[in-house]
Amino acid sequence: MSTGPVLDIRELTTRFDTRRGPVTAVDRFSLNLAAGETMGLVGESGCGKSVTALSVMRLLPRPAGRIVGGQILFKGKDLAALPESQMRRIRGNEISMIFQEPLTSLNPVYTVGFQIVEAVRRHRRMDRRAAREEAVRMLSLVGMPEPAARMEDYPHQLSGGMQQRVMIAMALSCRPAVMIADEPTTALDVTIQAQILDLMNRLKAEIGMAVMLITHDLGVVAETCQRVAVMYTGRIVEAADVRTLFRRPAHPYTVGLFQSLPQIGGRRGRLRPIPGAVPSLLRLPPGCAFQERCFRSDAQCRQDPPWTSVGAEHWVRCWHPMEA
């Protein structure tokens, strides 16, 4: 397995123009992803996780959204600077994405089988018969009941969980080098969720696929990821390997995420939510964006915190990180 990054995101900045002014949804985001590893990206809703994924895929809504800085290096190419014609050859083939809302991502006027077959034929150069057999096989792998019959269904005829399985089958059918999975198992029950995650892990081992897993579920992160990055208001505030982050979270926001999880037994059974609310991206406070909700904040936090090391491969953006 290669140890070099297959995807190297450097200082990525994404901005949206709104009626109330420009909004920086992703702010100087840096992350690298090695072949064969799974990187978890966690944080509250609205922190910029999905916008980061759309930026990598070059699927930002135009003209409002645009990449204004940084690089997205994939196999030596800067995706942020590629012409759209070249990006189309990479998107869905070498880099695939599982979207959070499957019904809005599937074409309602074509059967799901047609859509999977077309993706396979376009990128894997198969004839129609072989592509259809591959599509049925992928639907079977993701746990779709009666996969051959489901090939003839339209998206609206399927449940939310089945729609998500179609999206996952389509994304995995081209055996991509990088998979971006945006809440891939949200609409699935626990049994199917385990099957999907197991399938992604098996494909990752077979073809060296790298996975960026966007999720709210810290349990899924603990089970499937090797490294994890925590986002807040468009920035990564902490990054470490999974074992280190779960044992010694350093940023007060990460600590708050763990404390807000339900625990069984005694006083720990009570939830401890993070006080306050995420600030508007139009009115971020100067310095650390978390300062108004943080139990360790002081006057120094009004300055931009540095990105500092607090251990081996453990980084945090905070003036007052938690002690081990």
C-alpha positions as CSV (number, residue, x, y, z in Angstrom):
1,M,0.0,0.0,0.0
2,S,1.3,3.4,-1.0
3,T,2.0,5.8,1.9
4,G,2.0,8.9,-0.2
5,P,-1.1,11.1,-0.5
6,V,-3.4,10.3,-3.4
7,L,-5.4,13.5,-2.5
8,D,-3.6,16.5,-1.0
9,I,-5.8,19.5,-0.2
10,R,-3.8,22.7,0.6
11,E,-5.3,25.9,2.0
12,L,-8.6,25.4,0.2
13,T,-10.9,28.4,0.6
14,T,-14.5,28.4,-0.8
15,R,-16.7,31.4,-0.8
16,F,-20.4,32.1,-1.5
17,D,-21.8,35.4,-2.6
18,T,-25.1,36.1,-0.7
19,R,-27.5,39.1,-0.6
20,R,-26.0,39.9,2.8
21,G,-22.4,39.7,1.7
22,P,-19.7,37.1,0.9
23,V,-19.5,34.0,3.2
24,T,-16.4,31.9,3.5
25,A,-17.8,28.4,4.0
26,V,-14.4,26.7,3.8
27,D,-11.4,28.6,5.3
28,R,-7.8,27.5,4.6
29,F,-8.7,23.8,4.7
30,S,-5.7,21.5,4.5
31,L,-5.9,17.7,4.6
32,N,-4.1,14.8,2.8
33,L,-5.5,11.4,2.1
34,A,-3.3,8.3,1.5
35,A,-4.3,5.4,-0.7
36,G,-6.0,2.7,1.4
37,E,-7.0,4.8,4.4
38,T,-10.2,6.2,5.7
39,M,-10.2,9.8,6.9
40,G,-13.2,10.9,9.0
41,L,-14.5,14.5,8.8
42,V,-16.8,15.4,11.7
43,G,-18.5,18.5,13.0
44,E,-21.9,20.1,13.6
45,S,-24.3,20.8,10.7
46,G,-23.3,23.8,8.7
47,C,-19.6,23.6,9.6
48,G,-18.5,23.2,6.0
49,K,-18.0,19.4,5.6
50,S,-20.3,19.0,2.6
51,V,-19.1,22.2,0.9
52,T,-15.5,20.8,1.2
53,A,-16.6,17.7,-0.6
54,L,-18.4,19.6,-3.3
55,S,-15.3,21.8,-3.7
56,V,-13.2,18.8,-4.3
57,M,-15.7,17.4,-6.8
58,R,-16.0,20.9,-8.5
59,L,-19.8,20.7,-8.0
60,L,-20.3,24.1,-6.2
61,P,-23.5,25.9,-7.3
62,R,-22.5,28.5,-9.8
63,P,-22.2,31.4,-9.9
64,A,-22.7,31.9,-6.2
65,G,-20.1,29.4,-5.0
66,R,-16.5,29.4,-6.0
67,I,-13.0,28.3,-4.9
68,V,-11.0,31.5,-4.2
69,G,-7.8,30.0,-2.9
70,G,-5.7,26.9,-2.4
71,Q,-5.0,23.7,-4.3
72,I,-6.6,20.3,-4.6
73,L,-3.8,18.0,-5.8
74,F,-4.9,14.6,-7.2
75,K,-2.2,12.5,-8.8
76,G,-0.1,15.6,-9.4
77,K,-3.0,17.6,-11.0
78,D,-4.6,20.6,-9.3
79,L,-8.3,19.9,-9.6
80,A,-9.1,23.5,-8.7
81,A,-7.4,24.7,-11.9
82,L,-8.5,21.9,-14.3
83,P,-10.8,22.7,-17.3
84,E,-14.3,21.3,-16.8
85,S,-13.8,18.9,-19.7
86,Q,-10.8,17.2,-17.9
87,M,-12.7,17.3,-14.6
88,R,-15.6,15.4,-16.1
89,R,-13.2,12.5,-16.9
90,I,-12.1,12.3,-13.2
91,R,-15.4,13.0,-11.5
92,G,-17.4,9.8,-11.0
93,N,-14.5,7.7,-12.3
94,E,-11.3,8.3,-10.3
95,I,-13.1,10.3,-7.6
96,S,-16.6,9.3,-6.7
97,M,-19.0,10.8,-4.2
98,I,-22.0,9.4,-2.3
99,F,-24.3,12.3,-1.7
100,Q,-26.3,12.9,1.4
101,E,-29.7,13.3,-0.4
102,P,-30.0,10.4,-2.9
103,L,-33.4,11.4,-4.4
104,T,-32.0,14.8,-5.5
105,S,-29.0,13.1,-7.0
106,L,-30.7,10.5,-9.1
107,N,-32.4,11.4,-12.4
108,P,-36.2,10.9,-11.9
109,V,-36.9,10.1,-15.6
110,Y,-34.5,7.1,-16.0
111,T,-34.5,3.8,-14.2
112,V,-31.9,3.2,-11.6
113,G,-30.4,0.4,-13.7
114,F,-30.0,2.6,-16.7
115,Q,-28.2,5.2,-14.6
116,I,-25.7,2.7,-13.1
117,V,-25.1,1.0,-16.5
118,E,-24.4,4.4,-18.1
119,A,-21.9,5.2,-15.4
120,V,-20.1,1.9,-15.8
121,R,-20.1,2.1,-19.7
122,R,-18.8,5.6,-19.7
123,H,-15.9,5.1,-17.3
124,R,-15.0,1.3,-17.6
125,R,-15.5,0.8,-21.3
126,M,-17.8,-2.2,-21.0
127,D,-20.4,-3.2,-23.5
128,R,-24.1,-2.9,-22.4
129,R,-24.5,-6.5,-21.4
130,A,-21.4,-6.7,-19.3
131,A,-22.2,-3.3,-17.7
132,R,-25.7,-4.5,-16.8
133,E,-24.3,-7.6,-15.2
134,E,-21.8,-5.5,-13.2
135,A,-24.7,-3.2,-12.2
136,V,-26.8,-6.1,-10.9
137,R,-23.7,-7.4,-9.0
138,M,-23.1,-4.1,-7.3
139,L,-26.7,-3.8,-6.3
140,S,-26.5,-7.2,-4.8
141,L,-23.3,-6.3,-2.9
142,V,-24.9,-3.3,-1.3
143,G,-27.8,-5.4,0.0
144,M,-30.5,-4.5,-2.5
145,P,-33.3,-7.1,-2.4
146,E,-34.1,-8.7,-5.9
147,P,-31.4,-6.6,-7.6
148,A,-32.3,-7.6,-11.1
149,A,-35.9,-6.6,-10.7
150,R,-34.9,-3.3,-9.0
151,M,-32.9,-2.4,-12.1
152,E,-36.2,-1.5,-13.8
153,D,-37.5,0.7,-11.0
154,Y,-37.5,4.5,-11.1
155,P,-36.0,6.4,-8.1
156,H,-39.4,7.5,-6.8
157,Q,-40.5,3.8,-6.6
158,L,-37.7,3.0,-4.0
159,S,-37.5,3.8,-0.3
160,G,-35.0,6.2,1.0
161,G,-32.7,3.4,2.1
162,M,-32.9,1.7,-1.3
163,Q,-32.2,5.0,-3.1
164,Q,-29.1,5.4,-0.9
165,R,-28.0,1.9,-1.8
166,V,-28.3,2.7,-5.5
167,M,-26.1,5.8,-5.0
168,I,-23.5,3.7,-3.2
169,A,-23.6,1.0,-5.9
170,M,-23.1,3.6,-8.6
171,A,-20.3,5.3,-6.8
172,L,-18.4,2.1,-6.2
173,S,-19.1,0.5,-9.6
174,C,-16.1,2.4,-11.2
175,R,-13.7,1.3,-8.5
176,P,-12.5,4.9,-7.8
177,A,-9.1,5.8,-6.3
178,V,-10.9,8.2,-3.9
179,M,-14.4,7.9,-2.5
180,I,-16.0,10.9,-0.7
181,A,-18.9,9.6,1.4
182,D,-21.2,12.3,2.7
183,E,-23.3,10.7,5.5
184,P,-23.5,7.5,3.4
185,T,-25.6,5.4,5.8
186,T,-27.9,8.0,7.3
187,A,-31.1,6.6,5.8
188,L,-30.2,2.9,6.4
189,D,-31.0,0.7,9.3
190,V,-28.2,-0.6,11.5
191,T,-27.8,-4.0,9.8
192,I,-27.6,-2.5,6.3
193,Q,-25.3,0.3,7.6
194,A,-22.9,-2.4,8.8
195,Q,-23.0,-4.2,5.5
196,I,-22.3,-1.0,3.5
197,L,-19.4,0.0,5.7
198,D,-18.0,-3.5,5.4
199,L,-18.3,-3.4,1.6
200,M,-16.5,0.0,1.5
201,N,-13.7,-1.5,3.7
202,R,-13.4,-4.6,1.5
203,L,-13.1,-2.5,-1.7
204,K,-10.7,-0.2,0.1
205,A,-8.5,-3.2,0.8
206,E,-8.9,-4.7,-2.7
207,I,-8.1,-1.6,-4.8
208,G,-6.4,0.7,-2.4
209,M,-9.3,3.1,-2.4
210,A,-9.0,6.1,-0.2
211,V,-12.1,7.2,1.6
212,M,-13.1,10.6,3.1
213,L,-16.0,9.8,5.4
214,I,-18.2,12.8,6.3
215,T,-20.4,11.8,9.3
216,H,-22.0,12.9,12.6
217,D,-21.7,9.4,14.0
218,L,-18.6,9.2,16.1
219,G,-19.2,5.5,16.6
220,V,-18.8,4.9,12.8
221,V,-15.6,7.0,12.9
222,A,-14.2,4.9,15.7
223,E,-15.0,1.6,13.8
224,T,-13.9,2.6,10.3
225,C,-11.4,5.5,10.2
226,Q,-7.7,5.6,10.7
227,R,-7.5,9.4,11.1
228,V,-10.1,12.1,11.9
229,A,-10.4,15.9,11.4
230,V,-12.8,18.0,13.4
231,M,-14.3,21.1,11.6
232,Y,-15.9,24.2,13.0
233,T,-17.1,27.2,11.0
234,G,-15.3,26.1,7.9
235,R,-11.9,25.4,9.5
236,I,-10.2,22.2,10.8
237,V,-9.7,22.8,14.5
238,E,-8.2,19.4,15.4
239,A,-6.7,16.4,13.5
240,A,-5.2,13.2,14.8
241,D,-5.3,9.5,14.5
242,V,-8.6,8.0,15.8
243,R,-7.2,6.4,18.9
244,T,-5.4,9.6,20.0
245,L,-8.4,11.8,19.4
246,F,-10.8,9.5,21.3
247,R,-8.4,9.1,24.2
248,R,-7.0,12.6,24.4
249,P,-9.1,15.3,22.6
250,A,-7.3,18.6,22.8
251,H,-9.6,21.2,21.4
252,P,-12.4,22.3,23.8
253,Y,-14.9,21.9,20.9
254,T,-13.9,18.3,20.4
255,V,-14.2,17.7,24.1
256,G,-17.7,19.2,23.9
257,L,-18.7,16.8,21.1
258,F,-17.7,13.8,23.2
259,Q,-19.4,15.2,26.3
260,S,-22.7,15.7,24.4
261,L,-22.9,12.0,23.6
262,P,-25.3,9.9,25.7
263,Q,-23.6,7.7,28.3
264,I,-25.1,4.8,30.2
265,G,-25.1,4.7,34.0
266,G,-24.7,7.2,36.9
267,R,-24.3,10.9,36.4
268,R,-22.6,10.3,33.1
269,G,-26.0,9.3,31.8
270,R,-27.0,13.0,31.6
271,L,-26.3,14.9,28.3
272,R,-23.9,17.9,28.5
273,P,-24.6,20.0,25.4
274,I,-22.2,22.6,24.1
275,P,-23.7,26.0,25.3
276,G,-24.8,28.6,22.8
277,A,-25.0,28.2,19.0
278,V,-22.7,28.2,16.0
279,P,-22.0,31.8,15.1
280,S,-23.2,33.1,11.7
281,L,-20.5,33.0,9.1
282,L,-21.4,36.6,8.2
283,R,-20.5,37.7,11.8
284,L,-17.7,35.6,13.1
285,P,-15.9,36.9,16.1
286,P,-12.3,38.0,15.7
287,G,-9.8,35.3,16.5
288,C,-11.2,31.8,17.5
289,A,-14.7,31.3,16.2
290,F,-15.5,29.0,19.2
291,Q,-14.5,31.5,21.9
292,E,-18.1,32.5,22.8
293,R,-19.0,28.9,23.6
294,C,-15.7,27.8,25.1
295,F,-15.1,27.3,28.9
296,R,-11.4,28.0,28.5
297,S,-11.6,31.3,26.5
298,D,-9.9,34.5,27.5
299,A,-8.7,37.7,25.9
300,Q,-6.0,35.9,23.9
301,C,-8.7,34.0,22.0
302,R,-9.6,37.2,20.2
303,Q,-6.5,36.6,18.1
304,D,-6.3,33.9,15.4
305,P,-5.1,30.7,17.1
306,P,-2.0,28.9,15.6
307,W,-2.0,25.4,14.2
308,T,0.2,23.7,16.7
309,S,1.3,20.1,17.5
310,V,0.3,18.6,20.8
311,G,1.7,15.1,20.2
312,A,2.8,12.7,17.5
313,E,0.6,13.5,14.4
314,H,-1.8,15.4,16.7
315,W,-2.6,19.0,15.7
316,V,-4.9,21.5,17.2
317,R,-5.9,25.1,16.4
318,C,-6.3,26.6,19.9
319,W,-4.6,28.9,22.3
320,H,-5.5,26.7,25.3
321,P,-5.6,23.1,24.3
322,M,-6.6,20.5,26.9
323,E,-3.9,18.8,28.8
324,A,-3.4,15.1,28.3
